[in-house]
Amino acid sequence: MATPTVEYYETVGSASAILDQQLFKLLDKEGHTLVLRPDVTTPFARVAASKLLNNSPLRLAYEANVFRAQQREGGRPAEFEQIGVELIGDATMSSDAEVIALMIGALKRAGLKSFKVAIGHIGFVNSLFLEIVGNEERANVLRRFLYEKNYVGYRNHVKDLNLSSIDKQRLLQLLNLRGDEKKIEEAVELVENEAGKKAAGDLKKLWNMLDAYGVTDEIKIDFNLVSHMSYYTGILFEVFAENVGFHIGNGGRYDQLLEKFASKTPATGFGIQLDRLIEALGEEVYEPSAVYGILYSQERLDEALALATEQRKQGYRVVTQEIAGVDDVDVFTAQFEEVTFLIGKRGKGGQ
């Protein structure tokens, strides 16, 4: 599915989780504020809520360019290409497992061999922080440290908080909740409220489903995971590959986003940033298939085209070229795996 590159700020722009200062804004001739598409999930939510929900659950795929002004990490592009999937209308944990398994399968088919998917639950982090620090303002400070993966700053900040030594230790223990499924049991013991325990239980259910898909070798539990996308409400995940400094893809559950478009509908999905995926794949992964050439003279055009059509049906990449348009035949033909010459009148025996 495709959505417009330019959207109204008052609908998609304001509903997006992207910071306002990262939006590229412009005015139409009537003075309405427009934005270049800052993410894909929000426009999809708009279209789904207004036109598509009669057929839910929806399984939608996309390829689109995204535009965001970069505030940090110099050298990052303000425009990048993203591919992804949204599954809208299914609140079950099965849908989360489906999109994660689909993403892992897609990355493997693309040729990516070494990567990990970190999976967490924003509900667990929120429950633990509010339980201990008491309000959103103080919790936001802690979440910011986790989002930036500034664990040293997190530790120092926790030590300076006016809390009991037990509560400080609980906040510090959160940093250790990264690893295999055994970390889920530790998380259940760490949090005291039911919402936090339920979030940990959700991760356990998800792990079991992903095990059924056969993809847990690529999974890492990470209760520290926090996203800058504020619309995530439950499971969230990020993909990391060797030799790439940033995650190459991410996703999660966003059950409240469609409410901004007057539809209370659950949803989950993921996006993969193509430039980072290509960087992770490396040059050696892309091995284009051989190209075959057909060099012909004008009187044998029909024969050349017929041969090219037949070879393409067999899966070959074929270039046809009239010899009159070539200055140096040796240089031109050197680029092909094999060249068929159809020059001059066809003889009785063929070419």
ROLO-414223 format. One record per atom (N, C-alpha, C, O): residue in one letter; x, y, z. Coordinates in steps of 0.2 Angstrom, whole numbers, plus 2048, in hexadecimal, padded with zeros to 3 digits. Each point is the difference from the previous one (the first is absolute). Example, Ala and Ser with C-alpha at 12.3 -4.5 7.8 and 13.67 -1.06 7.14 Angstrom:
BEGIN
A8427E4827A7FC806800A804806800A8057FF803S7F98067F9S804806801S7FC805803S803806801
This chain:
BEGIN
M8047FA800M7FC806800M804806800M806800803A7F88067FAA804806800A7FB805802A7FA8017FFT80A804805T7FC806802T8048067FET8058007FDP7F8806803P8038067FDP806802803P8017FF806T8048047F6T806802803T7FF806805T803802805V7F88037F9V7FE806803V7F97FE804V7FB7FE7FDE805804809E7FA7FF804E7FE806804E805805801Y7F57FC801Y7FE806804Y8037FF807Y8007FB803Y80380A800Y803800806Y7FB7FF806Y8017FD805E7F98067FAE7FA7FF805E7FE7F9801E7FD7FF805T8047FD7F6T7FE7F9800T8067FB802T8007FE805V8048017F6V8057FC801V806803804V8037FC804G7FF80A7FAG806803803G7FF800808G8057FF804S7F58047FES7FF800808S7FF7F9803S802800806A7FC7FB7F6A7FF7FA803A8067FC800A8017FB804S8048067F8S8067FD800S804800806S800805804A8047F67FEA804800806A8078047FFA804800804I7FD8027F6I8068047FEI800807803I7FB803800L80B7FF803L800806803L7FE8067FBL8027FF7FAD7FB806808D7FE8057FCD8058047FCD8008017FBQ8067FF809Q8068047FDQ8037FB7FAQ8058037FDQ7F97F7803Q8037FC7FBQ7FC7FF7FAQ8027FD7FBL7F8807805L7FC8007FAL8028057FBL802805801F7FD7F97F8F8018057FBF7F98027FEF7FC7FD7FEK80380A803K7FA8037FFK8008057FAK8058037FFL7F57FD7FEL7FF8057FBL7F9802800L7FC7FD803L8028087F9L7F98037FFL7FE7FF7FAL8038017FBD7F67FD804D7FD8007FAD7FD8077FED801805804K7FC7FC7F6K7FE8067FEK7FB803804K7FE806800E7FE7F6804E7FB803804E802801807E7FC801805G80B7FE7FDG803801806G7FF7FA805G802801806H7FC7F97F8H8007FA804H8087FE801H8048007FBT7FD7FE80BT8077FD801T8007F97FET7FC7FC802L8098027FAL8017F97FEL8077FE803L804804802V7FD7F57FEV8067FD802V8027FB7FBV7FC7FC7FDL80A803802L8037FB7FCL7FF7F9805L802801806R7FD7FA7F7R7FE7FA804R8067FE805R8057FF7FEP7F9802808P8067FF805P8007F9803P8057FE802D7F67FE7FDD8007F9801D7FB7FD7FCD7FC8037FDV8047F6803V7FB7FD7FBV7FA7FD804V7FA8007FET8077FE809T7FB7FD804T7FA805801T7FA7FE7FFT807808802T7FB805801T7FB8017FAT7FA800801P8098017F9P7FC8007FAP7FC7FA7FFP7FA8007FEF8097FA803F7FC7FA7FFF7FA800805F7FB7FD7FEA806805808A7FB800805A7FA8047FEA7FB7FF801R8078077FCR7FB8057FDR7FC7FC7FBR7F9800800V80A7FD7FBV7FC7FD7FBV7FC7FA802V7FB7FF7FEA8087FD806A7FD7FA803A7FA802804A7FA7FD7FFA806808805A7FB802804A7FA8037FCA7FA7FF802S8078047F9S7FB8037FCS7FD7FC7FAS7FB8017FEK8097FA800K7FE7FC7FAK8007F9800K7FD7FD7FCL807800808L8027F97FFL7FE7FB806L8007FA7FFL7FD808806L7FF7FC806L7FB7FB7FFL7FF7FB804N7FD8067F7N7FA7FB7FFN8037F97FEN7FD7FB801N80A8057FDN8037FA7FEN8057FE805N8057FC7FES7FB806808S8057FE805S8007F9802S7FA7FD800P80B800803P807803800P8038017FAP7FF7FC7FBL80480A804L8048027FAL8077FE800L803801806R8007FD7F5R8077FF7FFR8028047FAR7FF7FE7FBL805807807L8028057FBL807801800L804800805A7FF8007F5A8078017FFA8028067FCA7FB8037FDY80B800804Y8018067FDY8088017FEY8047FD803E7FD8087F9E8078027FEE7FF8087FFE7FC8027FCA807802808A7FF807800A806804802A8047FD804N7FD8097FAN805804802N7FD804806N7FB802800V80A7FF805V7FE804807V804806800V8067FF7FFF7F8806804F803806801F800803807F7FB801803R80B7FF800R801803806R806804801R8067FE7FEA7FA808805A806804801A8047FD806A7FD7FE805Q8098017FAQ8047FC805Q803805805Q8038057FEQ7FC7FA808Q803804805Q8077FE803Q804804802R7FD7F67FER8067FD802R8037FB7FBR7FD7FF7FBE8097FF807E8037FB7FBE8018027F9E7FD7FE7FCG808807804G8018037F9G8027FB7FBG8037FB801G7FB8077F9G8017FC7FAG7FA7FB7FFG8007FD7FAR7FB80380AR7FA7FC7FFR7FC8037FBR7FF806800P7FE7F77FBP7FB8037FBP7FA802803P7FD7FD804A8008097F9A7FA803802A7FA7FC7FCA7FB801802E8077FC7F9E7FB7FC7FCE8037F9800E8067FF7FEF7F67FC803F8027F97FFF7FA7FC7FEF7FB801801E8077F97FCE7FB7FB7FEE7FF7FB805E8047FD803Q7F68017FEQ7FE7FC805Q7FB7FB7FDQ7FB8017FCI8057F8806I7FB7FB7FEI7FD7FD807I804800805G7F67FE7FAG7FE7FD806G7F97FD800G7FD8007FAV8007FE80BV7F97FD800V7FC803806V803801806E7F77FF7F9E7FB802806E7FB7FB800E7FD7FE7FBL8017FF80BL7FB7FB801L7FB804805L801801806I7F98017F7I7FB804803I7FA7FC802I7FD7FD7FBG80180480BG7F97FD802G8017F9804G7FB7FD801D80B801801D8007FA804D804802806D806802800A7F77FD806A803801806A8037FA803A803801806T7FD7FA7F7T8037FA803T808800800T8038037FBM8007F9809M808800800M8027FC7FAM8068017FES7F67FB7FFS8017FD7FAS8028057FAS8057FE7FCS7F8807804S8028057FBS807803801S8038027FBD7FF7FF80BD806803802D8057FB7FDD8058017FDA7FA7F8805A8057FB7FEA8007FF7F8A8067FF7FEE7F58027FFE8008007F9E8048057FCE8047FE7FCV7FB808807V8048067FCV8087FF802V8048017FCI7FD7FD80AI8077FF802I8037FA7FCI8068017FDA7F77FA802A8027FA7FCA8018027F9A8057FE7FDL7F6806801L8008027F9L8068047FEL8047FF7FBM7FE80680AM8068047FFM8067FC800M8048017FCI7FD7FA809I8067FC800I8017FC7FAI8058007FDG7F57FE800G8007FC7FAG8028047FAG8047FE7FCA7FA808804A8028057FBA807802800A8038007FBL80080180BL807802800L8047FA7FEL8058017FDK7F97F9805K8047FA7FEK8007FF7F8K8057FF7FDR7F5802800R8008007F9R8048057FCR8027FF7FBA7FE807809A8048057FDA8087FF800A8048037FDG7FE7F7807G8077FE801G803802806G8067FF801L7F6804804L803802806L8017FA804L7FC7FD802K80B802800K8017FA804K801801808K7FE7FB803S80480B7FFS802801807S7FC806802S8028057FFF7F97F9805F7FC806803F7FC7FD806F7FF7FA801K7FF80B803K7FC7FE806K7FA805800K8008067FEV7FA7F7804V7FA804801V7FF801808V7FE7FB803A80380B800A7FF802807A7F8801801A7FD8047FCI8007F8808I7F9801801I7FF802808I8027FD804G7FA8087FDG7FE802806G7F8802801G7FC7FE7FBH80280580AH7F9802801H800807803H802800806I7FB8057F7I800806803I7FC801806I801804805G7FA7F77FCG7FC800806G8047FE806G7FE803805F8077F97FAF8047FE806F804806802F800801806V8038027F6V804806802V7FC805803V802803805N7F97FF7F8N7FB805803N7FE7FE807N800804804S7FE7F67FCS7FD7FE807S805800805S7FF802806L8077FC7F9L8067FF805L801808802L801801806F8008037F5F802807802F7FB803804F802804805L7F87FC7F9L7FB804803L7FF7FD807L7FE803805E8037F67FCE7FF7FD807E806803804E7FF800806I8078017F8I805802804I801808801I801802805V7FF8017F5V801808800V7FA804801V800806802G7FA7F77FCG7F9803802G7FD8047FBG7FA802801N80A8017FAN7FC8057FBN8047FF7FAN8057FE7FFE7F78057FCE8027FF7F9E8068047FEE8057FE7FDE7FC808806E8068047FFE8067FD802E8058007FCR7FB7FD80AR8067FD802R8027F97FCR8057FE7FFA7F57FF7FFA8017FA7FCA8028027F9A8047FC7FDN7FB809800N8028027FAN807801800N8047FF7FBV7FF80480AV807801801V8047F97FFV8057FF7FCL7F87FC808L8037F97FFL8007FD7FAL8047FD7FDR7F6804800R7FF7FD7F9R8048037FBR8037FD7FBR7FF80A806R8048037FBR8077FD800R8037FF7FBF80080080BF8067FC801F8007F97FCF8057FF7FDL7F67FE804L7FF7F97FDL8008017F8L8037FC7FCY7F9809802Y7FF8007F9Y8078027FCY8027FE7FBE802806809E8068027FDE8067FB802E8068017FEK7F87FA805K8047FA802K806803804K8067FE7FFN7F9807805N805803804N7FF7FD807N7FD803805Y8067F77FCY7FF7FC806Y804803806Y7FE7FF805V8088047F9V804803805V7FC806803V800801806G7FD8037F6G7FC806802G7FA7FE804G7FE803805Y7FF7F77F9Y7FA7FD804Y8027FE807Y7FD802805R8097FB7FBR8027FE807R802806804R7FE800806N8058057F8N802806804N7FA803802N7FF803805H7FC7FE7F6H7F9803802H7FD7FC805H7FD804805V8027F67FBV7FD7FC805V803801807V7FD800805K80A8007FBK803801806K7FF806804K800801806D7FE8057F6D7FF806802D7F8801802D7FF805803L7FD7F67FCL7F9801801L7FF7FF808L8037FD803N7F88077FFN7FE800807N7FB7FA801N7FA800801L8097FA7FFL7FD7F9801L8037FC805L806801802S7F77FA800S8037FB805S8057FC7FCS8008007FAS8047FD809S8067FC7FDS7FD7FA7FDS8027FE7FBI7F8800807I7FD7FA7FDI7FD8027F9I8017FC7FBD7FC80A805D7FD8027FAD8058027FBD7FF7FE7FAK807805808K8058017FBK8037FA7FDK8017FF7FBQ7FF7FC80AQ8037F97FDQ7FB7FD7FBQ8037FD7FBR7F7804806R7FB7FD7FBR8018047FAR8007FC7FAL80180A806L8018047F9L8067FE7FDL8007FF7FAL80580080AL8077FD7FDL7FF7F97FDL8037FE7FBQ7F97FE809Q7FF7F97FEQ7FD8007F9Q8017FB7FCL7FB80A802L7FD8007F9L8057FF7FBL7FF7FD7FBL807806806L8058007FBL8037F97FEL8037FE7FBN7FC7FD80AN8027F97FFN7FB7FC7FDN8017FA7FEL7F9809800L7FB7FC7FDL8008007F9L7FC8027FCR80A7FB801R8017FF7F9R8047FA7FFR8057FE803G7F87FE7F9G8037F97FEG7FA7FB7FEG7FD8027FBD8047F8807D7FB7FB7FED7F9800804D7FF805804E7FD7F67FBE7FA800803E800800807E7FB801804K80A7FD7FFK801800808K7FF806803K7FE801806K8038057F6K800806802K7F9802802K7FE805804I7FD7F87F8I7F9801801I7FE7FF808I7FC803803E8067F77FFE7FF7FE807E803805805E7FC802805E80A8017FAE803805804E7FB806800E800804805A7FE7FE7F5A7FC8067FFA7F97FF805A7FE805803V7FF7F57FDV7FA7FF803V801802808V7FC802803E80A7FC7FFE802800807E802808802E7FF802805L8038017F6L802807801L7FA805801L801805804V7FA7FA7F8V7FB805800V7FA7FD805V7FF7FA800E7FE80B803E7FB7FE805E7F98017FEE7FB7FC802N8038087F9N7F98017FEN7FE7FB7FBN8047FE7FCE7F6802803E7FD7FB7FBE8018027F9E8017FB7FCA7FF80B803A8018027F9A8077FE7FDA8017FE7FBG80480380AG8077FE7FEG8017F97FFG8037FD7FCK7FA7FF809K8007F9800K7FC7FD7F9K8037FB7FDK7F8808801K7FD7FE7FAK8048017FAK8007FC7FBA80380A805A8058027FAA8057FA800A8027FE7FAA80180080BA8057FB800A7FD7F97FEA8037FD7FCG7F7802806G7FD7FA7FEG7FE8007F8G8017FB7FDD7FE80B801D7FF8017F8D8067FE7FDD8007FD7FAL806805808L8067FE7FDL8017F9800L8037FD7FBK7FB80080BK8017F8800K7FC7FD7FBK8027FB7FCK7F8807803K7FB7FD7FBK8038017F9K8007FC7FCL80380A803L8038027F9L8067FB7FFL8017FE7FAW80380180BW8067FC7FFW7FE7F97FEW8037FD7FBN7F8800808N7FD7FA7FFN7FE7FF7F8N8017FB7FDM7FB80A801M7FE8017F9M8068007FBM8007FD7FBL804807807L8068017FBL8047F9800L8037FF7FBD7FD7FE80BD8047F9800D7FC7FC7FBD8037FC7FDA7F6804803A7FD7FC7FBA8018027F9A8007FB7FBY80280B804Y8028027F9Y8077FE7FEY8028007FBG8027FE80AG8077FE800G8058067FFG8057FF7FCV7F9807807V8058057FFV803803806V803806800T7FC7F6806T803803806T808801800T802803804D8017F97F7D807801800D8028087FED806802802E7F68017FBE8018077FEE7FD805805E800806800I7FD7F7806I7FC805805I804801806I8047FB802K7FC80B800K803802807K7FB804804K7FD8047FDI8027F9809I7FB804804I804806803I805800802D7F78067FED803806802D7FB805803D7FC8037FDF8047FC80AF7FB804804F802808800F7FC804803N80A7FD7FBN8028077FFN7FE8047FAN801806800L7FB7F67FCL7FF8037F9L7FA806801L7FB7FF802V8078077FBV7FC805800V8008047F9V8068007FDS7F5802800S8008037FAS7FE807800S7FD802805H8058027F6H7FE807800H7F98017FDH7FD805800M8017F57FDM7F98007FDM7FB7FF806M7FF7FB803S7FE80B7FFS7FC800806S7F97FC7FFS7FD7FF805Y8017FF7F5Y7FA7FC7FFY8007F9802Y7FB7FD800Y80B800801Y8017F9802Y7FD7FF807Y801804805T7FB7F77FBT7FC7FE806T8017FA804T7FE7FE805G8067FD7F8G8027FA802G8067FD7FEG805803801I7FB7F77FCI8067FD7FDI8048057FBI7FC8047FCL80A7FD805L8048047FBL8077FC7FFL8027FC804F8018067F6F8067FC7FEF8048047FBF7FE8047FDE8097FA803E8048037FCE8057FB7FDE8017FB804V8028067F6V8047FB7FDV807803800V8018067FDF8047F7805F807802800F8047FB7FCF7FF7FA800A8068097FBA8047FB7FCA807802802A801806802E8047F67FCE807801801E8028067FBE7FE8017FBN807803808N8038057FCN7FB8067FEN8028047FCV7F97FD808V7FB8057FFV7FF803806V7FE7FD805G80380A7FCG7FF803807G7F9802802G7FF801806F7FC7FE7F6F7FA801802F7FB7FA7FEF8027FC7FCH7F8804807H7FC7FA7FEH7FE8017F9H7FF8067FDI8007F57FFI7FE8007F9I7F97FF7FFI7FD8017FBG7FF7FD80BG7F98007FFG7FD800807G8037FE805N7F68037FBN7FD800807N7F98007FFN7FD8017FAG7FF7FE80BG7F97FF800G7FD7FF807G803800805G7F67FF7FBG7FD7FE806G7F88017FFG7FE8017FBR7FF7FF80BR7F9800800R7FE807802R803804804Y7F87FF7F8Y7FD807801Y7F9800800Y7FC8027FBD8017FB80BD7F97FF800D7FC807801D7F97FF7FFQ80A806802Q7FC807801Q8018047FAQ7FC806800L8087F97FBL8018057FBL7FA8017FCL7FF8067FEL7FD7F5800L7FB8017FCL7FA804803L7FB8027FDE8057FE80AE7FB804804E8018077FDE7FB804801K80B7FF7FDK8008077FEK7FD8017FAK7FF8067FEF7FF7F47FEF7FC8017FAF7F97FD801F7FD7FD7FCA80080380AA7FA7FE802A7FE7F97FFA7FB7FE7FFS80A7FE803S7FF7F87FFS8047FD805S806800800K7F77FD805K8037FC805K8027F97FEK7FC7FB801T80A8057FCT8027FA7FDT8077FE801T805804800P7FD7F6802P8077FD802P8048007FAP7FD7FE7FAA809802806A8057FF7FBA8077FF802A802802805T8027FB7F6T8077FF801T8038007FAT7FD7FF7FAG80A802806G8038007F9G808801801G802800806F8018007F4F807802801F8028047F9F7FD8007FBG809803806G8038037FAG8087FF800G8037FF805I8008007F5I8077FF7FFI8028067FCI7FE8017FBQ808802807Q8038057FDQ8057FD7FBQ8057FD802L7FA8047F7L8037FD7FBL808802800L8047FB7FFD7FE80B802D8078027FFD8047FC806D8057FF7FFR7F8801807R8037FC805R8017F97FFR8047FC801L7F68017FCL8007F97FEL8067FE7FBL8037FC800I7FD8097FBI8067FF7FBI806800803I8057FD7FEE7FC808807E807801803E8017F9804E8067FE800A7F57FF803A8017FA804A8027FA7FBA8047FC802L7F98047F8L8017FB7FCL8078007FDL8037FA7FFG80080B800G8078017FDG8007FF7F9G7FB7FD7FDE80A804800E8018007F9E8007F97FDE7FE7FE7FAE8057FD80AE8007F97FDE7FA7FD800E7FF7FB7FCV7FB807807V7FA7FD800V7FD8007F9V7FD7FC7FDY80380A800Y7FD8027FAY8047FD7FAY8058037FEE7F97F77FFE8037FD7FAE7FB8007FAE7FC7FB800P80480A7FCP7FB8007FBP8017FA7FBP8067FE7FFS7F58007FES8017FA7FBS8038037FAS8008067FFA8037F57FDA8038027FAA7FC8037FBA7FA7FF800V8088057FCV7FD8047FBV8027FD7F9V8068007FFY7F57FE7FDY8027FE7F9Y7FE8057FBY7FB804800G80A7FC7FBG7FF8057FAG7FE7FD7FAG8027FB7FEI7FA8097FEI7FE7FE7F9I8028067FCI7FD805800L8087FA7FCL8028057FBL7FE7FF7F9L8017FA7FDY7FB80A800Y7FC7FE7FAY8018067FBY801806802S7FE7F87F8S7FF8057FAS7F98017FFS7FC7FC802Q80380A7FBQ7F98027FFQ7FB7FB7FDQ7FA7FF802E8097FD7F9E7FC7FB7FCE7FE7FA804E7FC7FC7FER807804808R7FE7FA804R7FD802807R8017FC805L7FC80A7FBL7FD802806L7FB7FC803L8007FE806D7FB7FF7F6D7FB7FC802D8037F9803D7FD7FE805E8088007F8E8037FA803E803801807E8007FC804A80480A7FCA803802807A7FB801805A8017FE806L7F98057F9L7FB801805L7FD7FA802L7FE7FF806A8017FC7F5A7FD7FA802A8047FC804A7FE7FC805L8098047FAL8057FC804L800803807L8007FD805A80080A7FBA800803807A7FA7FF804A8017FE806T7F98017F7T7FA7FF803T8007F9803T7FE7FE806E8057FD7F6E8007F9803E8057FF805E7FF7FD805Q8078077FBQ8057FF805Q7FD804807Q8027FD805R7FB8087FAR7FD803806R7FA7FC803R800800807K7FD7FC7F6K7FB7FC802K8037FA805K7FD7FE804Q80A8017FAQ8037FB804Q804803806Q8047FC803G7FB80A7FEG803804806G8068037FFG803803804Y8007FE7F5Y8068037FFY7FF8087FFY7FB8027FER80A801804R8008087FFR8038017F9R8067FD7FFV7F78067FDV8028017F9V8008077FDV7FB803801V80A7FF7FCV8018067FCV8007FF7F9V8047FC7FET7F88087FET8007FF7F9T8038077FDT7FE805803Q8077FB7F8Q8038067FEQ8017FF7F9Q8037FB7FDE7FB80A7FFE8028007F8E807802800E802805803I8027F77F8I807801800I8028077FDI805803801A7F68007FBA8018077FDA801805806A8038057FEG7FB7FA808G800805805G8067FF805G800803805V8047F87F9V8067FE804V8078037FDV8017FE7FAD803806809D8068027FED8057FB800D8047FF7FBD7FD7FE80BD8057FB801D7FD7F9802D7FE800806V8027FB7F6V7FC7FA801V8047FC806V7FC7FE804D80A8027FCD8047FD806D7FE803806D7FF7FC805V80180A7FCV7FF803806V7F97FF802V7FE7FF806F7FD8027F6F7F97FF801F7FE7F9802F7FD7FF805T8067FC7F8T7FE7F9801T8047FD807T7FE7FB802A807809800A8047FD806A7FC800806A8017FD805Q7F98077FBQ7FC801806Q7FB7FA801Q7FD7FF805F8037FC7F6F7FB7FB800F8037F9802F8067FF7FEE7F67FD805E8027F9801E8017FC7FAE8057FC7FFE7F68067FCE8007FC7FAE7FD8057FBE7FB803801V8077FD7F8V7FD8047FBV7FE7FC7FAV8047FC7FET7F6805800T7FE7FD7FAT8008057FAT7FD805801F8077F97FAF8008057FAF7FB7FE7FAF8007FA7FEL7FC80A801L7FB7FF7FAL8018067FBL7FD805800I8097FA7FCI8028057FBI7FF7FD7F9I8027FB7FFG7FC80A7FDG7FF7FE7F9G7FA7FC7FFG7FC7FE804K8038007F5K7FB7FC7FFK8017F9803K8057FD800R7F5800802R8007F9803R8027FB7FBR7FC8007FBG8097FC807G8017FA7FBG7FB7FA801G7FC800804K8057FC7F7K7FC7FA800K8007FC807K7FB7FD802G80B803801G8017FC806G7FE803806G8017FD806G7FD80A7FAG7FF803806G803807800G7FF8047FCQ8067FD809Q803807801Q8058017FCQ803806800
